[in-house]
Amino acid sequence: MQVRRARQSLLIFACFLIPLSSFGFWVWVTFPDAPFILPTLAFSLSPGLASVLTRLVRREGFTDVSFRLRSPRVRSALLLALVFPLVIGTFAYGFAYLSGLAKFDPPPFPVAVNSPLGQFGAIMAFSIVGIVLLLIPDAGEEIGWRGYMLPRMVDARLPQPVLLSALIWGAWHLPVVFAGVYAVGPSRIITAAGLIVATLAFGSILAWLRLSTGSVWPCILLHAAWNSMINGGFTLATENASQNMWIGETGILIAVTLVIAALLLKRIWKPFQLLNDGGSHV
């Protein structure tokens, strides 16, 4: 009974998600130059809204959204969420700068910052502000993907729910990639391929956070920190970043670093290891 109900819920979720995402896609493509995050807001919020509508139709309630904070495991995961993008960006972009694949070229700052270390610190300070601003749109995604779809996939006993949820999340971005409004690079095919590899690794980490902590907050914070630090701080500090296939969240170096990080975290982070034994807090 639980398996059938979960599969029915996933079908209804998809029926809401497709038109809502299509509307968000239309807004993004039609008004790409609107200020700040406004062009992407309808698109980002569509998974969360689809999950809310599905819950209402199915009378499932909202208790399993899991906005838990009072747990040592959740607090550890929140710390990981803040540190992880900084570590990935430092390794991937640092290698790109040192090897000559990319050039460190930060924008001018309101105050004089002369040293590269000071410029890097200023970029990270601005990124912290960006995290706060991105919490709402990224919460829209995480409440839908990891807060609703992933647990239903587990309950529906779909094969490899972690990888499958990550693949769907990555594929959801492809229309805006091929429309040329998201993650623009020298080749949309290369960008799309890098996106799928990166989202498989990053989406798996987000899924492990959700399943191992029973909370959606670490996913929201990590998603916002990633977008702010990688898409914002590191990318804005790089010369001609939009035309460099090595960096950016769909770049080759980021994708490779994410895959390595996902494999290492699954091996060394104890809460993730417990998932191998069926330990989940969904």
C-alpha positions as CSV (number, residue, x, y, z in Angstrom):
1,M,0.0,0.0,0.0
2,Q,2.8,2.4,0.9
3,V,4.6,1.7,-2.3
4,R,1.6,2.3,-4.4
5,R,0.7,5.6,-2.6
6,A,4.2,6.9,-3.0
7,R,4.2,6.1,-6.7
8,Q,0.8,7.8,-7.1
9,S,2.1,10.9,-5.2
10,L,5.2,11.0,-7.5
11,L,2.9,11.0,-10.6
12,I,0.7,13.8,-9.2
13,F,3.9,15.8,-8.3
14,A,5.1,15.5,-11.9
15,C,1.7,16.6,-13.2
16,F,2.0,19.8,-11.2
17,L,5.8,20.2,-11.7
18,I,5.8,20.2,-15.5
19,P,3.4,23.1,-16.1
20,L,4.8,25.1,-13.2
21,S,8.3,24.7,-14.5
22,S,7.2,25.5,-18.0
23,F,5.8,28.8,-16.8
24,G,9.0,29.5,-14.9
25,F,11.0,28.7,-18.0
26,W,8.9,31.1,-20.0
27,V,9.4,33.9,-17.5
28,W,13.2,33.3,-17.4
29,V,13.5,33.3,-21.2
30,T,11.2,36.2,-21.7
31,F,12.6,38.5,-19.0
32,P,16.3,37.4,-18.7
33,D,17.5,40.9,-17.9
34,A,15.2,41.6,-15.0
35,P,17.1,42.6,-11.8
36,F,18.8,40.2,-9.5
37,I,17.1,36.7,-9.1
38,L,13.6,37.8,-10.4
39,P,14.0,36.0,-13.8
40,T,14.7,32.7,-12.1
41,L,12.3,32.9,-9.2
42,A,9.3,31.3,-10.7
43,F,11.4,28.5,-12.1
44,S,13.2,27.9,-8.8
45,L,10.0,27.9,-6.7
46,S,8.1,25.5,-9.0
47,P,9.3,22.2,-7.3
48,G,8.3,23.5,-3.9
49,L,5.0,24.7,-5.1
50,A,4.3,21.4,-6.9
51,S,5.1,19.5,-3.7
52,V,2.7,21.8,-1.7
53,L,-0.1,21.2,-4.2
54,T,0.5,17.5,-4.2
55,R,0.4,17.4,-0.4
56,L,-3.0,19.2,-0.4
57,V,-4.5,17.0,-3.1
58,R,-3.3,13.8,-1.4
59,R,-4.0,15.1,2.1
60,E,-0.5,14.1,3.2
61,G,0.1,17.0,5.6
62,F,3.4,18.8,6.0
63,T,5.0,17.1,9.1
64,D,7.5,15.1,7.0
65,V,9.0,18.2,5.3
66,S,11.4,18.0,8.2
67,F,12.6,21.4,9.2
68,R,14.6,19.9,12.0
69,L,17.4,21.9,13.7
70,R,17.7,20.5,17.2
71,S,20.1,17.7,16.5
72,P,23.9,17.4,16.7
73,R,23.8,15.7,13.3
74,V,21.8,18.5,11.7
75,R,24.2,21.1,13.2
76,S,27.2,19.2,11.8
77,A,25.5,19.0,8.4
78,L,24.9,22.8,8.5
79,L,28.6,23.4,9.1
80,L,29.4,21.1,6.2
81,A,27.0,23.0,4.0
82,L,28.9,26.2,4.7
83,V,32.4,24.8,4.3
84,F,31.8,22.5,1.3
85,P,31.4,25.1,-1.5
86,L,34.5,27.0,-0.2
87,V,36.6,23.9,-0.3
88,I,35.4,22.8,-3.7
89,G,35.9,26.3,-5.1
90,T,39.3,26.7,-3.6
91,F,40.6,23.4,-5.1
92,A,39.0,23.7,-8.5
93,Y,39.5,27.4,-9.1
94,G,42.9,27.4,-7.3
95,F,44.1,24.7,-9.7
96,A,42.7,26.6,-12.7
97,Y,44.5,29.8,-11.6
98,L,47.8,28.1,-10.9
99,S,47.8,26.1,-14.1
100,G,46.8,29.0,-16.3
101,L,43.4,27.5,-17.3
102,A,41.8,30.6,-15.8
103,K,42.8,34.0,-14.6
104,F,42.0,35.5,-11.2
105,D,40.5,38.9,-12.0
106,P,38.1,40.1,-9.3
107,P,35.8,43.1,-9.9
108,P,36.6,46.4,-8.3
109,F,35.5,46.7,-4.7
110,P,33.9,49.7,-3.0
111,V,36.9,49.9,-0.7
112,A,40.6,49.5,-1.7
113,V,41.8,45.9,-1.4
114,N,45.2,45.5,-2.9
115,S,46.4,42.0,-2.0
116,P,45.0,38.8,-3.7
117,L,44.3,37.4,-0.3
118,G,42.4,40.5,0.7
119,Q,40.4,40.4,-2.6
120,F,39.6,36.7,-2.0
121,G,38.4,37.6,1.6
122,A,36.2,40.4,0.2
123,I,34.7,38.1,-2.3
124,M,33.8,35.5,0.4
125,A,32.3,38.3,2.6
126,F,30.0,39.3,-0.3
127,S,29.2,35.6,-0.8
128,I,27.9,35.3,2.8
129,V,25.4,38.1,2.0
130,G,24.4,36.2,-1.2
131,I,23.7,33.1,0.8
132,V,21.0,34.9,2.8
133,L,19.4,36.4,-0.4
134,L,19.3,33.0,-2.1
135,L,17.7,31.0,0.7
136,I,14.2,31.6,-0.6
137,P,14.6,30.4,-4.2
138,D,16.8,27.5,-3.2
139,A,14.4,26.5,-0.5
140,G,11.8,26.3,-3.3
141,E,13.9,23.7,-5.0
142,E,14.9,21.7,-2.0
143,I,11.5,21.5,-0.4
144,G,10.3,20.0,-3.7
145,W,13.3,17.8,-4.7
146,R,14.8,16.6,-1.4
147,G,11.9,17.5,0.9
148,Y,9.3,15.7,-1.1
149,M,10.3,13.8,-4.2
150,L,13.3,12.0,-2.8
151,P,11.5,10.5,0.3
152,R,8.6,9.4,-2.0
153,M,11.2,7.7,-4.3
154,V,12.5,5.8,-1.3
155,D,9.0,4.8,-0.2
156,A,8.1,3.8,-3.8
157,R,11.2,1.5,-3.9
158,L,12.5,3.0,-7.1
159,P,15.9,1.8,-8.1
160,Q,18.8,4.0,-6.9
161,P,16.6,6.8,-5.6
162,V,19.6,9.0,-4.7
163,L,21.1,8.9,-8.2
164,L,17.7,9.0,-9.9
165,S,16.6,12.1,-8.0
166,A,19.9,13.8,-8.8
167,L,19.5,12.9,-12.5
168,I,16.0,14.3,-12.6
169,W,17.2,17.5,-10.9
170,G,20.0,17.9,-13.4
171,A,17.7,17.2,-16.4
172,W,15.3,19.8,-15.1
173,H,18.0,22.5,-15.7
174,L,18.6,21.4,-19.3
175,P,15.9,23.5,-21.0
176,V,17.4,26.8,-19.7
177,V,20.9,25.6,-20.6
178,F,19.9,25.0,-24.2
179,A,17.9,28.2,-24.2
180,G,21.1,30.0,-23.4
181,V,20.0,31.8,-20.2
182,Y,21.7,29.5,-17.7
183,A,25.3,28.4,-17.3
184,V,26.3,29.8,-20.7
185,G,29.6,28.5,-21.9
186,P,31.6,28.0,-25.1
187,S,29.4,25.0,-26.0
188,R,25.9,24.2,-24.8
189,I,26.6,20.5,-25.3
190,I,29.7,20.6,-23.1
191,T,27.8,22.7,-20.6
192,A,24.9,20.2,-20.5
193,A,27.3,17.3,-20.1
194,G,29.2,19.1,-17.3
195,L,25.9,20.0,-15.6
196,I,24.6,16.4,-15.6
197,V,27.9,15.1,-14.1
198,A,28.0,17.9,-11.5
199,T,24.4,17.5,-10.5
200,L,24.7,13.7,-10.2
201,A,27.5,14.2,-7.6
202,F,26.1,17.3,-5.9
203,G,22.6,16.0,-5.9
204,S,23.8,12.8,-4.3
205,I,25.4,14.8,-1.5
206,L,22.2,16.8,-1.0
207,A,20.2,13.6,-0.9
208,W,22.6,12.0,1.7
209,L,22.2,15.1,3.8
210,R,18.5,14.8,3.7
211,L,18.3,11.1,4.4
212,S,21.0,11.1,7.1
213,T,19.8,14.1,9.1
214,G,16.0,13.9,8.5
215,S,16.1,17.6,7.9
216,V,15.8,19.7,4.7
217,W,17.7,22.7,6.2
218,P,21.2,21.4,5.4
219,C,20.1,20.9,1.8
220,I,18.7,24.5,1.6
221,L,21.8,26.0,3.2
222,L,24.3,24.0,1.0
223,H,22.3,24.8,-2.2
224,A,22.3,28.6,-1.3
225,A,26.0,28.5,-0.3
226,W,27.0,26.7,-3.5
227,N,25.1,29.2,-5.7
228,S,26.5,32.2,-3.9
229,M,30.1,31.1,-3.6
230,I,30.6,29.1,-6.9
231,N,28.2,30.9,-9.3
232,G,28.7,34.2,-7.5
233,G,32.1,34.7,-5.7
234,F,34.5,32.4,-7.5
235,T,33.0,32.8,-11.0
236,L,32.7,36.6,-10.7
237,A,36.4,36.8,-9.7
238,T,37.5,34.9,-12.8
239,E,38.3,36.6,-16.1
240,N,35.9,35.7,-18.9
241,A,34.4,33.0,-16.8
242,S,31.3,32.5,-19.0
243,Q,33.4,31.3,-21.9
244,N,35.7,29.0,-19.9
245,M,34.8,25.4,-20.0
246,W,37.1,24.5,-17.0
247,I,35.3,26.5,-14.3
248,G,31.8,27.6,-13.3
249,E,29.4,25.1,-11.8
250,T,29.2,23.1,-15.1
251,G,32.9,23.4,-15.7
252,I,35.1,20.3,-16.1
253,L,37.2,21.0,-13.0
254,I,34.1,21.6,-10.8
255,A,32.5,18.4,-12.1
256,V,35.6,16.3,-11.5
257,T,36.2,17.8,-8.0
258,L,32.5,17.2,-7.1
259,V,32.7,13.6,-8.1
260,I,35.9,13.1,-6.0
261,A,34.3,14.9,-3.1
262,A,31.1,12.8,-3.2
263,L,33.1,9.6,-3.2
264,L,35.3,10.8,-0.3
265,L,32.3,12.0,1.8
266,K,30.4,8.8,1.3
267,R,33.5,7.0,2.6
268,I,34.6,9.2,5.5
269,W,31.4,11.1,6.7
270,K,29.9,8.8,9.3
271,P,26.2,9.8,8.8
272,F,26.5,9.0,5.1
273,Q,28.0,5.6,5.9
274,L,25.0,4.7,8.0
275,L,22.9,4.9,4.8
276,N,24.7,1.8,3.5
277,D,23.1,-0.1,6.4
278,G,19.6,1.2,5.7
279,G,19.8,3.9,8.5
280,S,17.6,6.7,7.4
281,H,15.7,9.4,9.2
282,V,13.1,10.1,6.5
